[in-house]
Amino acid sequence: MCAMRTSGRTANDEAVPEPTDGTAPGAAALPGQAAGQAGGGRDAVPDATGAGRPPPRNSDFVQSLDRGLAVIRSFGPDRERLSLSEVARATGLTRAAARRFLLTLVKLGYVRSDGREFSLRPRVLELGYAYLSGLALPDVAAPHLEELVARLHESSSISVLDGHHVVYVARVPTKRIMTVAISVGTRFPAYATSMGRVLLAALSPDEFDRYLAEATFEPLTARTVTDPGRLREVIGDVARQGYAIVDQELEEGLRAVAAPIRGAPDVGSAAINVSAHAARVSIASLRGDILPALLDTAKAIEADLQAQGGT
């Protein structure tokens, strides 16, 4: 994996001094308010009907927390080390705001800096561990995944839907078949993955309509389905047949088949897949040889979850 770089960068552009302006991390002017201005000005004075009034602020929403988490999320595969400018660009923050958040995260131990670039520290794992440690699904599924992988000699994973992405919560690998490393916590766009399509098929009609309206569909390979109308047809087929097969839409050379896991008390719907290299496993073999074993494993996990829930 290679770190992102910005051409033409200078030491002055990327050096990050400690803040000396006394500004609180994440501080920002209110809508319609200039920095340092005590009042809101005259731009948003409503008339008798209320026209021109700025939208009401949600007092329960902490914008600075949202921005701080966005800074953490700006790091990822192929983005392990980022400059101040790159973080600002990825999050939509100003350089000054990005600097304050980054330096706060450095002081808290979640981010490290060499003065020019930033990277995450292992402490960020604490943020996801509380969720993963509370899941029963990975513990119940683990022996079944191991048995499936030993039988098929192909990698198998379980994921759940989180917004527009799937998040891996369990995985048993064999040989590495992707250029991007996969582990528990890895996220991929739902529309381009077999598990994502199984999970999208489990959404209500309203939820799926909202997903199609809000998600961004990018061509990850030449085969990726990015047209919302076509994706609706594909997800409809998945819902009817009870499984999904994706052929090199997430990455060239990668094929995968997925099936649903129902009844997990802590996550609701989950999906299990088997992934294989396209040069080694044909679509016919994926459907005829691997899918039956995958469906059996999904049913066995569901049975164990039901038994655990009844004890």
C-alpha positions, 0 to 999 in steps of 0.5 A: 500500500502506498501513502497519498502524496500531493505534488508541489508541497512545501515544508511551509505548506505542511508544517503543523505548529502547535496552536497559539491562537487560543481557539478551542478545538473545532470552534466555528462561526455560527451560520451567518456569523463572521468569526469573532462576531458576537451577533448574527448580523442583519442578513437573516432577519425574518419578515412577518412570515418567517421567511429568511429565518435560518434553519433551527439548530439541532441542540442535540447534535454536536458538530465538533464531534462529527468533524472530529470523527470525520478526521479519523475516518479520512484515514484508511487503506492507501491513506495511512499517512496524510498531510494537513492539506489532504485531511482538510480536503478529504473532510471538507474542513478548512486547514485551520480547523483540520489542524485543530482537530488533528493536534487534539487527536495527537494529544489524546493519543489517537493520531501521531505526527512527524510534523509533516504527516499524520497517521492513526495510532493503535488507540483508535481500535478502542473506538470499535472494540466496544461494539465488536466485543459485545457481538455474539455473532462472531463467536457463534460463527467462528467455528462454522467459518473455520470449517467452511474455509477448511472444506473449500480452501477459500476465504470466508467472511461475515459482515453487517450493513453500516450506512452505505457500506458493509463492515466486516465483523468476522473473517477466516482467510486463506491466501490473500487475493485482493490488493487491499488487505481485509480484516475485521473492521474493513469497510467496502461500498455495499453496492459492489459486494456480494454481502452488501447486495444481500444486506441491501435486499433485506432493507424495507422498500423505503429504506432501499429507496433512500439508499439509492437516492443518497449513496454514491456509485463509482465504477470500481472496475469496468464491471461495477454496476453503478446505474441505480435502476440496474442496481434495483433490478439486481437487488430484486433478483438477490431478494428472490433467489436468496443469494448474491454473486458478484463477478469482479465488480469490487476488484478485478480478478475477485469473485464472491458469493454471499447468503444472508444470516438471519436472527442475530440478536445483536445485529439483526441482518448479517451476510456471509460470503466466500471469495475466490480468484476468478482465474481459479473458480468459475461462476458455474463452480461458484454457484454449483459447488461453493453456494450449497456449502455456503447456504448450509453454513448460514443455516447452521449459524442461524440454528446456533444463534436461535439455540443461544437465544433460547437458553 
